[in-house]
């Protein structure tokens, strides 16, 4: 795995470890969902990096993965992305 992807995943993990409210909102406190989410993020981030040179996932990519893992739609306008420093707007 590319070092930039590893750093990106570490930042995501750190964000959710430090923001319990966001962890609860997106994953319902379910650590299995979160682990699966991180696995899926790693695949997409690696693909993004290979195609663009940047591992960062878009809001749509992240919300799609949350839905895939939890089967719960998340409205990106209600989730506090202003505090989520690890997305791109593309």
N, C-alpha and C positions, 0 to 999 in steps of 0.2 A: 504494500500500500504506500502511495506517495506521502512524503512527509507533510505536505500542505493539507492533504486530506486528513491525516492523523491530527494535526493541530486543529483543524476545523471541528472534527468530532470531539476533541477534548474541550473545546470552547462550548459546544452544545451541551455536553454532559455537565460542565461546570455551571452553565446557566441554569439548568433545571435543578441541580443540587442546591443552588443558592436562591431559587425562587419557587418555593413550595406551592404558592398559589397557582402559578402557571403549570407546574407539574400536575396538580390536582385537576385543573381545568382541561388540560389536553389528554391526560392519561388516566384520570380518575384515581390516581395514586397507585396504579397497577404497574409494578416494576417489570413484569413480563412484557407488557405493552411497550414500555420504554426501551427495554433491551432489543425487542424486535424493531422498533423505530430506529434505533441507532444502527442496527445491521442494515436496514433499508437505506438509511441516509448515507452510509458508507458506500454502497453500490452507486447511488445516484451522484454523490460527490465525486467519486472516482471517474464516472462517465463525464460529468461536467468538466472536470479537470482535463481529461483526455481531449475533449472537444473544444474547450475555450481557454484552457490554462488557468481557470478559476474554479475552485471546488464549491463555492457558495451556492446553496440552493435558493431558488426563488420562493416567494410566499406560496405560490400555487403548488410547487413541488412539495414543500413541507406539509401543507394542509392535505394534499393528496396522500402523503405517506401516513399522516395521523389517521385519516379516514381508513386507509387500507389496514392499518394495525388495529384500530379500535372499533371500526365500523360505525363511528360516530362523526357526523359532519361537523366541521368547525367553521364558523363564520370569521373570515380574516378581518372583517371590520370591527368585530367585538373583541377579538383577542388582542392583547396589548403589544402590538409589534413595535411600538416606539421603545419599549424596554428590551426588545429582542434583537441584539446587535449583529445577528449572524445570518441575515437574509439579504438577498438582492431584490430589487423591485422589478426585474425583468420577467 
